[in-house]
């Protein structure tokens, strides 16, 4: 079974460990052999990147990080839409 999970990450250091832990539990519970996690990382002001780098050391083959170097807009919804479109590409 192939599963792709897309995450938009921007200043998510509080909730990110919980999300990644739940993904790990799904991986162990269902025995997913072809899991891919695509993360659109918008340059954050917290330690979200450190959390992602720690996770990638445990699961190096399933995680792909797409960094965002584009200028953020003032509209949160536009930023989320941009991130989701980048994940879908």
C-alpha positions, 0 to 999 in steps of 0.5 A: 500500500502506498501512502503519501502524507503532506504537512505544512509546517510553520512555527509548529514546534508545539504540535509537530512532535505529536503529529510525527509520533502519530504518523509513526504509530500508524506506520507501526500499526498498519505495517506500511511499507511504502510511506512517504511524508512530504513536508513544506517547511516555511522558514519558522522562528521556532525549533520546527526544523530541529524537530524535523531533522531529528525525525529524519534521522530515525526515518531517513527514507520516508521524509522529504522536506521542501523549504520555502524561500518565497516571500510570505503574504499577509494572508494565512489562507494564501500561504497555506494554499501555496504550501499545499500546491507545492506538496501536490507538485 
